[in-house]
Amino acid sequence: MDEILIAKELAKKLRVDTQRVYEMCRTKSIPFILLGERQYRFSKQAIEKWLADGGNQNGGENNDSH
């Protein structure tokens, strides 16, 4: 099962502040899972792939976290 990160954990991993993570979600530049209206979660596997691909391709909402 894939590990799920919250914004604070992802910010620490990316060495950015939490607000930057939320901004990246709003611009759909990072893969995320949206729970409810404003609860973002991040698949560690999807983030690692996104980083391996250069971290600059379009992300956006990804409800397929398995």
Contacts in CASP RR format, 6 or more apart in sequence:
PFRMAT RR
TARGET T0000
AUTHOR 0000-0000-0000
METHOD contacts of the structure
MODEL  1
MDEILIAKELAKKLRVDTQRVYEMCRTKSIPFILLGERQYRFSKQAIEKW
LADGGNQNGGENNDSH
1 66 0 8 1.000
2 43 0 8 1.000
2 44 0 8 1.000
2 45 0 8 1.000
2 46 0 8 1.000
2 65 0 8 1.000
2 66 0 8 1.000
3 43 0 8 1.000
3 44 0 8 1.000
3 45 0 8 1.000
4 33 0 8 1.000
4 41 0 8 1.000
4 42 0 8 1.000
4 43 0 8 1.000
4 44 0 8 1.000
4 65 0 8 1.000
5 13 0 8 1.000
5 41 0 8 1.000
5 42 0 8 1.000
5 43 0 8 1.000
5 44 0 8 1.000
5 47 0 8 1.000
6 40 0 8 1.000
6 41 0 8 1.000
6 42 0 8 1.000
7 18 0 8 1.000
7 21 0 8 1.000
7 22 0 8 1.000
7 40 0 8 1.000
7 42 0 8 1.000
8 18 0 8 1.000
9 42 0 8 1.000
10 21 0 8 1.000
10 42 0 8 1.000
10 47 0 8 1.000
11 17 0 8 1.000
11 18 0 8 1.000
11 20 0 8 1.000
11 21 0 8 1.000
13 47 0 8 1.000
14 20 0 8 1.000
14 21 0 8 1.000
21 30 0 8 1.000
21 40 0 8 1.000
22 40 0 8 1.000
24 30 0 8 1.000
25 32 0 8 1.000
25 40 0 8 1.000
25 60 0 8 1.000
28 58 0 8 1.000
28 59 0 8 1.000
28 60 0 8 1.000
28 61 0 8 1.000
29 56 0 8 1.000
29 58 0 8 1.000
29 59 0 8 1.000
29 60 0 8 1.000
30 42 0 8 1.000
30 47 0 8 1.000
30 50 0 8 1.000
30 55 0 8 1.000
30 59 0 8 1.000
30 60 0 8 1.000
31 42 0 8 1.000
31 43 0 8 1.000
31 46 0 8 1.000
31 47 0 8 1.000
31 49 0 8 1.000
31 50 0 8 1.000
31 59 0 8 1.000
31 60 0 8 1.000
31 62 0 8 1.000
32 40 0 8 1.000
32 41 0 8 1.000
32 42 0 8 1.000
32 59 0 8 1.000
32 60 0 8 1.000
32 61 0 8 1.000
32 62 0 8 1.000
33 40 0 8 1.000
33 41 0 8 1.000
33 42 0 8 1.000
33 43 0 8 1.000
33 61 0 8 1.000
33 62 0 8 1.000
33 63 0 8 1.000
33 65 0 8 1.000
34 40 0 8 1.000
34 41 0 8 1.000
34 61 0 8 1.000
34 63 0 8 1.000
35 41 0 8 1.000
41 65 0 8 1.000
43 62 0 8 1.000
43 65 0 8 1.000
46 62 0 8 1.000
46 65 0 8 1.000
50 57 0 8 1.000
50 59 0 8 1.000
END
